[in-house]
């Protein structure tokens, strides 16, 4: 007879908070390959920014998870910050991609001011995520900053 009371068993558990899947109403935006920054910006406007929990006056940092055809399979709200920053470590950004076996990611966040110009902190996190994604062999397509009616793409600027 086995006595389980004498041994303490622990299990490893990974919890991803707020991984979203686009709704049926967002089908067009969610099935289009995010191979251009404008398409990622459209995904942001159509899917992420219309989520009930989205607060336009706060920065939201989102990792959009992609399949091999660069189509979104889901997205992970990594961090919701304040008026001018959302703090996240590269491991938090890449965790959902690893767990979901994503081929690639597009990192996105908004600037509530409406000006999508990147800050120095945006540049640093982009560099660190790019290096981490390379190490994990996850394709890091872009970091797109959503402004009020326009966006900034690190890829278009030659920074990714």
N, C-alpha and C positions, 0 to 999 in steps of 0.2 A: 504494500500500500504506500502511496506517495503522499508525503506531508507537505502541502504547499504553504502552510502557515509559517514554516521556518525560513522560507526563502522569499525575499522581496523581489518581485519582478517589475522592471521598468520597461516602458516602451518609448520609442522615439516617435515624436509627433511633430509634423510640420504644419503650421497654420498660416494660410495666406488670407489676409484680410481684404475684403472687397475686390475680388476678381470679378469683373463684369463680362457679360456676354451681350452683344448688341441684340436689341429686340427685333421682331419681325418687321416693324415699321422702318428700321434702319438697314434693311437687308441690302439695298444697293450700295450704300457707303461701306458696309461691313464686308462685302464680297469683292470689292475692287482692290486690286493690288496697290499697296502703298509704296509704289516705286518712284514717286515724285513728292516733294514737300507739299505741293498744293493739295494732293490727295490726302495726305496725313492731316493737313489743316481742315479739310472737308470732314474727315472722320471725327476730328475733335469737335467741330461745330455741330455735326449731326448726331453724334453718339455721346461723347463724354460730357459736353457742355449742356446737354439736355437731360442728363441724369438727375433724378430728384434730389440727390444729396449734393449736387454741385453748387458751390457758392462762388459767384463771379467776383466777389470782393476779396477772395483769398487765392493764393497760388496753390494749384493742384499739380502734382508731379505724377505722370502716368507712364507706364511701360506698356506699349501696344505689342502684343505677342503675334508673331507672323509664322505662317507655314512656308513651305519651300517655294510656293508661287507668290510669296510676299503678301498674301491675303491675311487679314486679321483673324485670329482664332479666339481672341479675347483681349482683355486689357486689365492691368493691375494698377489700382490707385495706390501708389507707393507712399505718398505723403500729401497731407493737406496742411498748408502753412498759414502764414499771416499775409498781410497786405503786400509785403515785398520779399518774402522768401519762403521756400519750402525745403526743409533740410532732409537729406537722405544720403545714406552711405551706398556706394556701388553694390555691395552685397545685397542690400535690400532691393535695389533696382533689378538686379540679375536673378534673384531668387525665383521669382515667378516663371521666368524663362526656362530655368533649369528644371523646375518641378513639372512644368507643362511640356517639356521637351520641345520648346519652340526653336525653329530654325533661326529666327532673327527677331530683333526688336527695333522699334522706333521709340525713342524717348521723347516725351512731350511735356511741356508745362505752359501755363499761361502767365502773363503779366497783367494783373488787374489795372495797372495804369493805362493799358492800351498800347503802350510802346513796346514792341517786341525786341528791341535792341538787347543783346546779351550782356550780362554783368560779368565781372571777373570771376565770381563764384560759378556762374553758368559755364564759363570756359573751363574752369578747373574740373568740375564734375563730369563734363563731356569727355575730357582727356582721360580721366580715371575710369569711366565706364567703358570707353573704347578699349583701353588696355585690358580691363577685366574680361570683356566680351571676347577679345582676341585670344586670351588665355583659355577661356572655356569653349572656344570655337563656336561662338554664337555670333551670327552676322549682325553687326551694329550699323543699321542703315543710316540713321540720322538722329539728330536732336533738333526738334522743331519747337520754337517758342511762339505761342499764339498770342497775338495782340487783339485789339478790338475788331479790326476788319482786315488785318494783314498778318503775316508771319515772318519769322526769321528762320532760316535753315543753316545749320552748321555745315551740312554737306555742300550746299550751293556756295557758301562762303569759302569752301576749301579747307575747313577745319576738322573734317572727319575723314 
